[in-house]
């Protein structure tokens, strides 16, 4: 039994809650993962996992051992990294998932500069607006807008997306310009709905003007779960939109979108990079996070950055 492989297999089973998922992320067979964990338990003479037909749970002894295994694996990775060129030149495959508009408008156009700086990093970029199981899908990090609901993940806030309300001229010619957010409740007005992954339905936006605060709901004839499709529906005149500045700026400058309710304010949407807890932050992940933070400092800097510079994640 290779003790390193066995510890790595055990840790991944704990993190994914499944021998099958652990095997997939380690690119091993389920049988091999099962045998490694069994051999580890036999060597330690302790049951680390409770197995049923439906799920796998870590035992009390297994939980204690898991924490120690994580430190050992991190120390081993540190030792190997310090003796290799990876310490100076980040390299290897990096799996990330990012929102579709952010990828199209900001990240992908900047990739040539990232590749020139880090030519040995192979980037696998999932582009979606869905909720990604970071551990179960073996993703190194995700970039997401909105408050994080999974408190088990580590995260760095890299931006604050300033939101405004827009509509296409074709829509305004047909329905007229709403003078107040409550006008969106009228029968002749429509919004474009965005189906948030957390709830599967459109959510109202909180808008404020002085002491007045309104949650704008509105009716829709189309709702989508992708940011690029959401923008396209608005440009086609399907309804009123709530957009981050970076998505609307060029379209507004060309007259394709008209800002509404300019005397009203919306709370900015925080933008986070989230990654698995208790994992060694590799050089390739660290430089990717820093690179995204640099881009967002230009396009949508976090509010606190005006007072305090954002922290840099370093190798542990």
Phi and psi restraints in degrees (value plus and minus 20) as a CYANA .aco file:
   2 UNK   PHI    -103.1   -63.1
   2 UNK   PSI      93.2   133.2
   3 UNK   PHI     -84.4   -44.4
   3 UNK   PSI     -55.4   -15.4
   4 UNK   PHI     -82.6   -42.6
   4 UNK   PSI     -68.7   -28.7
   5 UNK   PHI     -81.7   -41.7
   5 UNK   PSI     -59.1   -19.1
   6 UNK   PHI     -86.2   -46.2
   6 UNK   PSI     -63.5   -23.5
   7 UNK   PHI     -85.3   -45.3
   7 UNK   PSI     -60.4   -20.4
   8 UNK   PHI     -84.6   -44.6
   8 UNK   PSI     -61.0   -21.0
   9 UNK   PHI     -84.8   -44.8
   9 UNK   PSI     -64.4   -24.4
  10 UNK   PHI     -80.4   -40.4
  10 UNK   PSI     -66.4   -26.4
  11 UNK   PHI     -81.2   -41.2
  11 UNK   PSI     -60.8   -20.8
  12 UNK   PHI     -90.1   -50.1
  12 UNK   PSI     -54.3   -14.3
  13 UNK   PHI     -83.8   -43.8
  13 UNK   PSI     -62.3   -22.3
  14 UNK   PHI     -81.1   -41.1
  14 UNK   PSI     -63.7   -23.7
  15 UNK   PHI     -90.8   -50.8
  15 UNK   PSI     -56.9   -16.9
  16 UNK   PHI    -113.3   -73.3
  16 UNK   PSI     -39.4     0.6
  17 UNK   PHI      53.1    93.1
  17 UNK   PSI      -1.5    38.5
  18 UNK   PHI    -179.0  -139.0
  18 UNK   PSI     116.8   156.8
  19 UNK   PHI     -88.1   -48.1
  19 UNK   PSI     -56.9   -16.9
  20 UNK   PHI     -85.0   -45.0
  20 UNK   PSI     -67.4   -27.4
  21 UNK   PHI     -85.5   -45.5
  21 UNK   PSI     -59.3   -19.3
  22 UNK   PHI     -81.6   -41.6
  22 UNK   PSI     -62.7   -22.7
  23 UNK   PHI     -82.2   -42.2
  23 UNK   PSI     -61.8   -21.8
  24 UNK   PHI     -82.3   -42.3
  24 UNK   PSI     -64.8   -24.8
  25 UNK   PHI     -91.5   -51.5
  25 UNK   PSI     -45.6    -5.6
  26 UNK   PHI    -112.9   -72.9
  26 UNK   PSI     -23.2    16.8
  27 UNK   PHI      38.1    78.1
  27 UNK   PSI      25.3    65.3
  28 UNK   PHI    -148.1  -108.1
  28 UNK   PSI     148.1   188.1
  29 UNK   PHI     -99.3   -59.3
  29 UNK   PSI     135.2   175.2
  30 UNK   PHI     -81.6   -41.6
  30 UNK   PSI     -56.8   -16.8
  31 UNK   PHI     -81.6   -41.6
  31 UNK   PSI     -62.7   -22.7
  32 UNK   PHI     -84.3   -44.3
  32 UNK   PSI     -62.9   -22.9
  33 UNK   PHI     -83.5   -43.5
  33 UNK   PSI     -64.1   -24.1
  34 UNK   PHI     -80.3   -40.3
  34 UNK   PSI     -64.4   -24.4
  35 UNK   PHI     -85.0   -45.0
  35 UNK   PSI     -60.4   -20.4
  36 UNK   PHI     -82.3   -42.3
  36 UNK   PSI     -63.9   -23.9
  37 UNK   PHI     -86.5   -46.5
  37 UNK   PSI     -60.9   -20.9
  38 UNK   PHI     -82.6   -42.6
  38 UNK   PSI     -61.5   -21.5
  39 UNK   PHI     -86.0   -46.0
  39 UNK   PSI     -56.5   -16.5
  40 UNK   PHI     -85.0   -45.0
  40 UNK   PSI     -64.4   -24.4
  41 UNK   PHI     -83.2   -43.2
  41 UNK   PSI     -59.2   -19.2
  42 UNK   PHI     -85.3   -45.3
  42 UNK   PSI     -60.4   -20.4
  43 UNK   PHI     -85.2   -45.2
  43 UNK   PSI     -61.6   -21.6
  44 UNK   PHI    -102.5   -62.5
  44 UNK   PSI     -38.3     1.7
  45 UNK   PHI      39.4    79.4
  45 UNK   PSI      19.6    59.6
  46 UNK   PHI    -162.0  -122.0
  46 UNK   PSI     119.4   159.4
  47 UNK   PHI    -101.4   -61.4
  47 UNK   PSI     101.0   141.0
  48 UNK   PHI    -113.8   -73.8
  48 UNK   PSI     -49.2    -9.2
  49 UNK   PHI    -152.8  -112.8
  49 UNK   PSI     123.4   163.4
  50 UNK   PHI    -120.5   -80.5
  50 UNK   PSI     103.9   143.9
  51 UNK   PHI    -131.4   -91.4
  51 UNK   PSI     114.6   154.6
  52 UNK   PHI    -148.3  -108.3
  52 UNK   PSI     157.3   197.3
  53 UNK   PHI     -89.4   -49.4
  53 UNK   PSI     -39.9     0.1
  54 UNK   PHI    -124.4   -84.4
  54 UNK   PSI     -51.8   -11.8
  55 UNK   PHI    -175.0  -135.0
  55 UNK   PSI     148.4   188.4
  56 UNK   PHI    -142.8  -102.8
  56 UNK   PSI     107.9   147.9
  57 UNK   PHI    -141.2  -101.2
  57 UNK   PSI     124.6   164.6
  58 UNK   PHI    -101.1   -61.1
  58 UNK   PSI     120.1   160.1
  59 UNK   PHI     -99.4   -59.4
  59 UNK   PSI     152.8   192.8
  60 UNK   PHI     -81.3   -41.3
  60 UNK   PSI     -64.5   -24.5
  61 UNK   PHI     -84.2   -44.2
  61 UNK   PSI     -58.2   -18.2
  62 UNK   PHI     -85.0   -45.0
  62 UNK   PSI     -56.6   -16.6
  63 UNK   PHI     -84.6   -44.6
  63 UNK   PSI     -62.0   -22.0
  64 UNK   PHI     -84.7   -44.7
  64 UNK   PSI     -63.8   -23.8
  65 UNK   PHI     -85.7   -45.7
  65 UNK   PSI     -57.1   -17.1
  66 UNK   PHI     -78.7   -38.7
  66 UNK   PSI     -65.1   -25.1
  67 UNK   PHI     -81.2   -41.2
  67 UNK   PSI     -59.1   -19.1
  68 UNK   PHI     -90.7   -50.7
  68 UNK   PSI     -57.3   -17.3
  69 UNK   PHI     -82.4   -42.4
  69 UNK   PSI     -61.4   -21.4
  70 UNK   PHI     -79.3   -39.3
  70 UNK   PSI     -63.1   -23.1
  71 UNK   PHI     -85.7   -45.7
  71 UNK   PSI     -60.6   -20.6
  72 UNK   PHI     -83.7   -43.7
  72 UNK   PSI     -63.9   -23.9
  73 UNK   PHI     -85.0   -45.0
  73 UNK   PSI     -59.7   -19.7
  74 UNK   PHI     -85.2   -45.2
  74 UNK   PSI     -62.9   -22.9
  75 UNK   PHI     -83.1   -43.1
  75 UNK   PSI     -59.2   -19.2
  76 UNK   PHI     -86.2   -46.2
  76 UNK   PSI     -60.6   -20.6
  77 UNK   PHI     -84.9   -44.9
  77 UNK   PSI     -60.1   -20.1
  78 UNK   PHI     -80.4   -40.4
  78 UNK   PSI     -63.8   -23.8
  79 UNK   PHI     -82.5   -42.5
  79 UNK   PSI     -62.9   -22.9
  80 UNK   PHI     -88.6   -48.6
  80 UNK   PSI     -60.7   -20.7
  81 UNK   PHI     -84.4   -44.4
  81 UNK   PSI     -59.9   -19.9
  82 UNK   PHI     -87.3   -47.3
  82 UNK   PSI     -40.6    -0.6
  83 UNK   PHI    -120.9   -80.9
  83 UNK   PSI     -13.7    26.3
  84 UNK   PHI    -144.8  -104.8
  84 UNK   PSI     149.7   189.7
  85 UNK   PHI     -88.8   -48.8
  85 UNK   PSI     -33.2     6.8
  86 UNK   PHI     -82.0   -42.0
  86 UNK   PSI     -43.6    -3.6
  87 UNK   PHI     -84.7   -44.7
  87 UNK   PSI     -53.3   -13.3
  88 UNK   PHI    -119.9   -79.9
  88 UNK   PSI     -50.8   -10.8
  89 UNK   PHI    -143.8  -103.8
  89 UNK   PSI      79.9   119.9
  90 UNK   PHI     -77.9   -37.9
  90 UNK   PSI     116.7   156.7
  91 UNK   PHI    -170.7  -130.7
  91 UNK   PSI     143.8   183.8
  92 UNK   PHI      92.1   132.1
  92 UNK   PSI    -199.8  -159.8
  93 UNK   PHI    -106.6   -66.6
  93 UNK   PSI     112.4   152.4
  94 UNK   PHI    -145.9  -105.9
  94 UNK   PSI     103.2   143.2
  95 UNK   PHI    -123.8   -83.8
  95 UNK   PSI     100.1   140.1
  96 UNK   PHI    -152.4  -112.4
  96 UNK   PSI     140.9   180.9
  97 UNK   PHI    -155.5  -115.5
  97 UNK   PSI     111.3   151.3
  98 UNK   PHI    -155.6  -115.6
  98 UNK   PSI     135.4   175.4
  99 UNK   PHI     -83.4   -43.4
  99 UNK   PSI     126.3   166.3
 100 UNK   PHI     -82.7   -42.7
 100 UNK   PSI     -64.4   -24.4
 101 UNK   PHI     -85.8   -45.8
 101 UNK   PSI     -57.7   -17.7
 102 UNK   PHI     -83.4   -43.4
 102 UNK   PSI     -59.8   -19.8
 103 UNK   PHI     -83.7   -43.7
 103 UNK   PSI     -68.2   -28.2
 104 UNK   PHI     -88.0   -48.0
 104 UNK   PSI     -60.1   -20.1
 105 UNK   PHI    -114.8   -74.8
 105 UNK   PSI     -47.0    -7.0
 106 UNK   PHI    -142.9  -102.9
 106 UNK   PSI     -75.2   -35.2
 107 UNK   PHI     -91.9   -51.9
 107 UNK   PSI     -72.4   -32.4
 108 UNK   PHI     -82.1   -42.1
 108 UNK   PSI     -63.9   -23.9
 109 UNK   PHI     -80.1   -40.1
 109 UNK   PSI     -44.9    -4.9
 110 UNK   PHI    -111.9   -71.9
 110 UNK   PSI     -23.4    16.6
 111 UNK   PHI     -81.6   -41.6
 111 UNK   PSI     -56.3   -16.3
 112 UNK   PHI     -75.4   -35.4
 112 UNK   PSI     -59.2   -19.2
 113 UNK   PHI     -88.7   -48.7
 113 UNK   PSI     -57.7   -17.7
 114 UNK   PHI     -84.3   -44.3
 114 UNK   PSI     -63.9   -23.9
 115 UNK   PHI     -85.7   -45.7
 115 UNK   PSI     -57.1   -17.1
 116 UNK   PHI     -84.9   -44.9
 116 UNK   PSI     -54.6   -14.6
 117 UNK   PHI     -98.2   -58.2
 117 UNK   PSI     -56.7   -16.7
 118 UNK   PHI    -150.9  -110.9
 118 UNK   PSI      51.7    91.7
 119 UNK   PHI     -86.7   -46.7
 119 UNK   PSI     -36.4     3.6
 120 UNK   PHI    -116.1   -76.1
 120 UNK   PSI     -13.9    26.1
 121 UNK   PHI    -115.2   -75.2
 121 UNK   PSI     105.0   145.0
 122 UNK   PHI    -117.8   -77.8
 122 UNK   PSI      96.6   136.6
 123 UNK   PHI    -122.5   -82.5
 123 UNK   PSI      98.0   138.0
 124 UNK   PHI    -121.0   -81.0
 124 UNK   PSI      85.1   125.1
 125 UNK   PHI    -127.7   -87.7
 125 UNK   PSI      89.5   129.5
 126 UNK   PHI     -99.6   -59.6
 126 UNK   PSI     114.2   154.2
 127 UNK   PHI    -139.1   -99.1
 127 UNK   PSI      88.8   128.8
 128 UNK   PHI    -184.4  -144.4
 128 UNK   PSI     147.8   187.8
 129 UNK   PHI    -133.8   -93.8
 129 UNK   PSI      -0.6    39.4
 130 UNK   PHI    -109.8   -69.8
 130 UNK   PSI     146.5   186.5
 131 UNK   PHI    -101.1   -61.1
 131 UNK   PSI     104.6   144.6
 132 UNK   PHI    -122.6   -82.6
 132 UNK   PSI     114.9   154.9
 133 UNK   PHI    -100.0   -60.0
 133 UNK   PSI      76.1   116.1
 134 UNK   PHI     -78.5   -38.5
 134 UNK   PSI     -65.7   -25.7
 135 UNK   PHI     -97.6   -57.6
 135 UNK   PSI     -68.6   -28.6
 136 UNK   PHI     -83.2   -43.2
 136 UNK   PSI     -52.9   -12.9
 137 UNK   PHI    -116.2   -76.2
 137 UNK   PSI     -15.2    24.8
 138 UNK   PHI      36.0    76.0
 138 UNK   PSI      27.6    67.6
 139 UNK   PHI    -117.1   -77.1
 139 UNK   PSI     116.2   156.2
 140 UNK   PHI     -92.1   -52.1
 140 UNK   PSI     -57.4   -17.4
 141 UNK   PHI    -183.3  -143.3
 141 UNK   PSI     140.3   180.3
 142 UNK   PHI    -149.4  -109.4
 142 UNK   PSI     128.3   168.3
 143 UNK   PHI    -128.7   -88.7
 143 UNK   PSI     103.3   143.3
 144 UNK   PHI    -161.3  -121.3
 144 UNK   PSI     124.6   164.6
 145 UNK   PHI    -115.5   -75.5
 145 UNK   PSI     129.8   169.8
 146 UNK   PHI      77.7   117.7
 146 UNK   PSI     144.2   184.2
 147 UNK   PHI     -86.7   -46.7
 147 UNK   PSI     119.4   159.4
 148 UNK   PHI     -92.8   -52.8
 148 UNK   PSI     113.1   153.1
 149 UNK   PHI    -117.4   -77.4
 149 UNK   PSI     -42.9    -2.9
 150 UNK   PHI    -111.4   -71.4
 150 UNK   PSI      76.3   116.3
 151 UNK   PHI     -94.0   -54.0
 151 UNK   PSI     -25.3    14.7
 152 UNK   PHI    -100.0   -60.0
 152 UNK   PSI     -34.0     6.0
 153 UNK   PHI    -108.3   -68.3
 153 UNK   PSI     129.6   169.6
 154 UNK   PHI    -101.2   -61.2
 154 UNK   PSI     129.7   169.7
 155 UNK   PHI    -172.5  -132.5
 155 UNK   PSI     133.1   173.1
 156 UNK   PHI    -147.9  -107.9
 156 UNK   PSI     108.0   148.0
 157 UNK   PHI    -101.3   -61.3
 157 UNK   PSI      99.2   139.2
 158 UNK   PHI    -133.6   -93.6
 158 UNK   PSI     -24.9    15.1
 159 UNK   PHI    -190.6  -150.6
 159 UNK   PSI     145.6   185.6
 160 UNK   PHI    -152.0  -112.0
 160 UNK   PSI      94.6   134.6
 161 UNK   PHI    -103.9   -63.9
 161 UNK   PSI      94.8   134.8
 162 UNK   PHI     -97.1   -57.1
 162 UNK   PSI     105.1   145.1
 163 UNK   PHI    -123.6   -83.6
 163 UNK   PSI     124.1   164.1
 164 UNK   PHI    -161.1  -121.1
 164 UNK   PSI     147.4   187.4
 165 UNK   PHI    -126.1   -86.1
 165 UNK   PSI     116.2   156.2
 166 UNK   PHI    -159.3  -119.3
 166 UNK   PSI     142.3   182.3
 167 UNK   PHI    -170.5  -130.5
 167 UNK   PSI     133.1   173.1
 168 UNK   PHI     -96.9   -56.9
 168 UNK   PSI     128.4   168.4
 169 UNK   PHI     -73.9   -33.9
 169 UNK   PSI     -56.6   -16.6
 170 UNK   PHI     -82.2   -42.2
 170 UNK   PSI     -59.0   -19.0
 171 UNK   PHI     -86.4   -46.4
 171 UNK   PSI     -64.1   -24.1
 172 UNK   PHI     -86.1   -46.1
 172 UNK   PSI     -54.0   -14.0
 173 UNK   PHI     -86.0   -46.0
 173 UNK   PSI     -54.3   -14.3
 174 UNK   PHI    -102.0   -62.0
 174 UNK   PSI     -64.1   -24.1
 175 UNK   PHI    -126.1   -86.1
 175 UNK   PSI     -33.4     6.6
 176 UNK   PHI      65.1   105.1
 176 UNK   PSI     142.5   182.5
 177 UNK   PHI    -109.1   -69.1
 177 UNK   PSI     103.4   143.4
 178 UNK   PHI     -89.2   -49.2
 178 UNK   PSI     115.7   155.7
 179 UNK   PHI    -111.5   -71.5
 179 UNK   PSI     -39.2     0.8
 180 UNK   PHI    -162.2  -122.2
 180 UNK   PSI     125.3   165.3
 181 UNK   PHI     -73.7   -33.7
 181 UNK   PSI     -50.5   -10.5
 182 UNK   PHI     -87.9   -47.9
 182 UNK   PSI     -40.2    -0.2
 183 UNK   PHI     -82.8   -42.8
 183 UNK   PSI     -40.7    -0.7
 184 UNK   PHI     -88.3   -48.3
 184 UNK   PSI     -34.0     6.0
 185 UNK   PHI    -101.0   -61.0
 185 UNK   PSI     -32.3     7.7
 186 UNK   PHI     -85.3   -45.3
 186 UNK   PSI     135.2   175.2
 187 UNK   PHI     -86.0   -46.0
 187 UNK   PSI     -45.2    -5.2
 188 UNK   PHI    -111.6   -71.6
 188 UNK   PSI     -23.7    16.3
 189 UNK   PHI    -122.3   -82.3
 189 UNK   PSI     131.2   171.2
 190 UNK   PHI    -158.5  -118.5
 190 UNK   PSI     130.2   170.2
 191 UNK   PHI    -131.5   -91.5
 191 UNK   PSI     146.6   186.6
 192 UNK   PHI    -114.2   -74.2
 192 UNK   PSI     102.0   142.0
 193 UNK   PHI    -103.4   -63.4
 193 UNK   PSI     121.3   161.3
 194 UNK   PHI    -134.7   -94.7
 194 UNK   PSI     101.6   141.6
 195 UNK   PHI    -105.8   -65.8
 195 UNK   PSI      82.4   122.4
 196 UNK   PHI     -92.5   -52.5
 196 UNK   PSI     118.1   158.1
 197 UNK   PHI     -80.4   -40.4
 197 UNK   PSI     -53.1   -13.1
 198 UNK   PHI     -87.3   -47.3
 198 UNK   PSI     -52.8   -12.8
 199 UNK   PHI    -139.3   -99.3
 199 UNK   PSI     -39.1     0.9
 200 UNK   PHI      54.1    94.1
 200 UNK   PSI      -4.7    35.3
 201 UNK   PHI    -168.4  -128.4
 201 UNK   PSI     140.2   180.2
 202 UNK   PHI     -85.4   -45.4
 202 UNK   PSI     126.4   166.4
 203 UNK   PHI    -135.2   -95.2
 203 UNK   PSI     126.0   166.0
 204 UNK   PHI     -90.5   -50.5
 204 UNK   PSI     132.3   172.3
 205 UNK   PHI    -123.7   -83.7
 205 UNK   PSI     112.4   152.4
 206 UNK   PHI    -102.5   -62.5
 206 UNK   PSI     105.7   145.7
 207 UNK   PHI    -146.8  -106.8
 207 UNK   PSI     124.0   164.0
 208 UNK   PHI    -157.8  -117.8
 208 UNK   PSI     128.9   168.9
 209 UNK   PHI    -165.4  -125.4
 209 UNK   PSI      85.3   125.3
 210 UNK   PHI      42.5    82.5
 210 UNK   PSI    -144.7  -104.7
 211 UNK   PHI    -108.4   -68.4
 211 UNK   PSI     -23.7    16.3
 212 UNK   PHI    -108.5   -68.5
 212 UNK   PSI     113.5   153.5
 213 UNK   PHI    -154.5  -114.5
 213 UNK   PSI     110.8   150.8
 214 UNK   PHI    -152.1  -112.1
 214 UNK   PSI     118.7   158.7
 215 UNK   PHI    -122.1   -82.1
 215 UNK   PSI      87.4   127.4
 216 UNK   PHI    -103.2   -63.2
 216 UNK   PSI      98.9   138.9
 217 UNK   PHI    -117.6   -77.6
 217 UNK   PSI     -97.7   -57.7
 218 UNK   PHI      62.3   102.3
 218 UNK   PSI     142.4   182.4
 219 UNK   PHI    -126.5   -86.5
 219 UNK   PSI     134.9   174.9
 220 UNK   PHI    -155.8  -115.8
 220 UNK   PSI     135.0   175.0
 221 UNK   PHI    -126.1   -86.1
 221 UNK   PSI     -34.1     5.9
 222 UNK   PHI    -165.4  -125.4
 222 UNK   PSI     117.1   157.1
 223 UNK   PHI    -152.2  -112.2
 223 UNK   PSI     118.8   158.8
 224 UNK   PHI    -150.5  -110.5
 224 UNK   PSI     145.6   185.6
 225 UNK   PHI    -137.4   -97.4
 225 UNK   PSI       0.7    40.7
 226 UNK   PHI    -153.5  -113.5
 226 UNK   PSI     113.1   153.1
 227 UNK   PHI     -83.3   -43.3
 227 UNK   PSI     -58.8   -18.8
 228 UNK   PHI     -86.5   -46.5
 228 UNK   PSI     -60.3   -20.3
 229 UNK   PHI     -86.9   -46.9
 229 UNK   PSI     -56.0   -16.0
 230 UNK   PHI     -80.2   -40.2
 230 UNK   PSI     -67.9   -27.9
 231 UNK   PHI     -83.4   -43.4
 231 UNK   PSI     -62.9   -22.9
 232 UNK   PHI     -81.7   -41.7
 232 UNK   PSI     -59.2   -19.2
 233 UNK   PHI     -84.9   -44.9
 233 UNK   PSI     -58.9   -18.9
 234 UNK   PHI     -86.5   -46.5
 234 UNK   PSI     -62.7   -22.7
 235 UNK   PHI     -83.5   -43.5
 235 UNK   PSI     -48.4    -8.4
 236 UNK   PHI    -100.4   -60.4
 236 UNK   PSI     -20.9    19.1
 237 UNK   PHI      63.7   103.7
 237 UNK   PSI       4.1    44.1
 238 UNK   PHI    -101.8   -61.8
 238 UNK   PSI     -30.9     9.1
 239 UNK   PHI     140.9   180.9
 239 UNK   PSI    -195.7  -155.7
 240 UNK   PHI    -101.7   -61.7
 240 UNK   PSI     124.8   164.8
 241 UNK   PHI    -142.9  -102.9
 241 UNK   PSI     129.5   169.5
 242 UNK   PHI    -131.5   -91.5
 242 UNK   PSI      97.0   137.0
 243 UNK   PHI    -150.6  -110.6
 243 UNK   PSI     125.1   165.1
 244 UNK   PHI     -86.6   -46.6
 244 UNK   PSI     132.2   172.2
 245 UNK   PHI     -75.2   -35.2
 245 UNK   PSI     -60.5   -20.5
 246 UNK   PHI     -85.6   -45.6
 246 UNK   PSI     -46.5    -6.5
 247 UNK   PHI    -101.7   -61.7
 247 UNK   PSI     -50.5   -10.5
 248 UNK   PHI    -117.7   -77.7
 248 UNK   PSI     -40.3    -0.3
 249 UNK   PHI     -73.6   -33.6
 249 UNK   PSI     -73.7   -33.7
 250 UNK   PHI     -87.9   -47.9
 250 UNK   PSI     -57.9   -17.9
 251 UNK   PHI     -88.1   -48.1
 251 UNK   PSI     -57.5   -17.5
 252 UNK   PHI     -87.3   -47.3
 252 UNK   PSI     -59.3   -19.3
 253 UNK   PHI     -84.2   -44.2
 253 UNK   PSI     -51.7   -11.7
 254 UNK   PHI    -107.5   -67.5
 254 UNK   PSI     -20.1    19.9
 255 UNK   PHI      61.0   101.0
 255 UNK   PSI      -8.4    31.6
 256 UNK   PHI    -102.7   -62.7
 256 UNK   PSI     -38.0     2.0
 257 UNK   PHI    -154.6  -114.6
 257 UNK   PSI     122.2   162.2
 258 UNK   PHI    -135.1   -95.1
 258 UNK   PSI     106.4   146.4
 259 UNK   PHI     -89.7   -49.7
 259 UNK   PSI     124.4   164.4
 260 UNK   PHI    -141.4  -101.4
 260 UNK   PSI     140.0   180.0
 261 UNK   PHI      30.1    70.1
 261 UNK   PSI      29.3    69.3
 262 UNK   PHI     -88.8   -48.8
 262 UNK   PSI     -34.6     5.4
 263 UNK   PHI    -113.5   -73.5
 263 UNK   PSI     -13.0    27.0
 264 UNK   PHI    -126.5   -86.5
 264 UNK   PSI     135.0   175.0
 265 UNK   PHI    -141.8  -101.8
 265 UNK   PSI     129.9   169.9
 266 UNK   PHI    -141.6  -101.6
 266 UNK   PSI     125.3   165.3
 267 UNK   PHI     -84.3   -44.3
 267 UNK   PSI     116.3   156.3
 268 UNK   PHI     -84.8   -44.8
 268 UNK   PSI     132.0   172.0
 269 UNK   PHI    -114.4   -74.4
 269 UNK   PSI      98.1   138.1
 270 UNK   PHI     -87.9   -47.9
 270 UNK   PSI     127.0   167.0
 271 UNK   PHI    -138.0   -98.0
 271 UNK   PSI     106.0   146.0
 272 UNK   PHI    -141.1  -101.1
 272 UNK   PSI     133.1   173.1
 273 UNK   PHI    -129.9   -89.9
 273 UNK   PSI     100.8   140.8
 274 UNK   PHI    -135.2   -95.2
 274 UNK   PSI     125.6   165.6
 275 UNK   PHI    -168.3  -128.3
 275 UNK   PSI     142.9   182.9
 276 UNK   PHI     -81.6   -41.6
 276 UNK   PSI     125.5   165.5
 277 UNK   PHI     -96.7   -56.7
 277 UNK   PSI     141.0   181.0
 278 UNK   PHI      36.9    76.9
 278 UNK   PSI       5.5    45.5
 279 UNK   PHI    -130.9   -90.9
 279 UNK   PSI     124.6   164.6
 280 UNK   PHI     -83.8   -43.8
 280 UNK   PSI     108.4   148.4
 281 UNK   PHI    -104.7   -64.7
 281 UNK   PSI      82.9   122.9
 282 UNK   PHI     -88.9   -48.9
 282 UNK   PSI     144.8   184.8
 283 UNK   PHI     -81.3   -41.3
 283 UNK   PSI     -60.2   -20.2
 284 UNK   PHI     -87.0   -47.0
 284 UNK   PSI     -58.4   -18.4
 285 UNK   PHI     -89.9   -49.9
 285 UNK   PSI     -60.8   -20.8
 286 UNK   PHI     -80.3   -40.3
 286 UNK   PSI     -64.8   -24.8
 287 UNK   PHI     -91.7   -51.7
 287 UNK   PSI     -50.6   -10.6
 288 UNK   PHI     -86.8   -46.8
 288 UNK   PSI     -64.7   -24.7
 289 UNK   PHI     -80.8   -40.8
 289 UNK   PSI     -64.7   -24.7
 290 UNK   PHI     -83.3   -43.3
 290 UNK   PSI     -56.8   -16.8
 291 UNK   PHI     -85.4   -45.4
 291 UNK   PSI     -65.9   -25.9
 292 UNK   PHI     -82.2   -42.2
 292 UNK   PSI     -60.5   -20.5
 293 UNK   PHI     -82.0   -42.0
 293 UNK   PSI     -58.5   -18.5
 294 UNK   PHI     -82.4   -42.4
 294 UNK   PSI     -64.1   -24.1
 295 UNK   PHI     -83.5   -43.5
 295 UNK   PSI     -64.4   -24.4
 296 UNK   PHI     -91.1   -51.1
 296 UNK   PSI     -46.8    -6.8
 297 UNK   PHI     -82.5   -42.5
 297 UNK   PSI     -46.5    -6.5
 298 UNK   PHI    -105.8   -65.8
 298 UNK   PSI     -61.4   -21.4
 299 UNK   PHI    -114.8   -74.8
 299 UNK   PSI     -54.0   -14.0
 300 UNK   PHI    -177.7  -137.7
 300 UNK   PSI      51.9    91.9
 301 UNK   PHI     -84.4   -44.4
 301 UNK   PSI     123.0   163.0
 302 UNK   PHI     -83.3   -43.3
 302 UNK   PSI     126.7   166.7
 303 UNK   PHI     -76.7   -36.7
 303 UNK   PSI     -61.8   -21.8
 304 UNK   PHI     -88.9   -48.9
 304 UNK   PSI     -36.8     3.2
 305 UNK   PHI     -87.0   -47.0
 305 UNK   PSI     -39.3     0.7
 306 UNK   PHI     -90.5   -50.5
 306 UNK   PSI     -42.1    -2.1
 307 UNK   PHI    -127.1   -87.1
 307 UNK   PSI     -64.8   -24.8
 308 UNK   PHI    -145.1  -105.1
 308 UNK   PSI     112.7   152.7
 309 UNK   PHI     -86.5   -46.5
 309 UNK   PSI     128.5   168.5
 310 UNK   PHI     -85.5   -45.5
 310 UNK   PSI     125.0   165.0
 311 UNK   PHI     -91.7   -51.7
 311 UNK   PSI     134.3   174.3
 312 UNK   PHI    -124.8   -84.8
 312 UNK   PSI     108.9   148.9
 313 UNK   PHI    -100.1   -60.1
 313 UNK   PSI     105.3   145.3
 314 UNK   PHI    -130.6   -90.6
 314 UNK   PSI     142.2   182.2
 315 UNK   PHI     -82.1   -42.1
 315 UNK   PSI     114.8   154.8
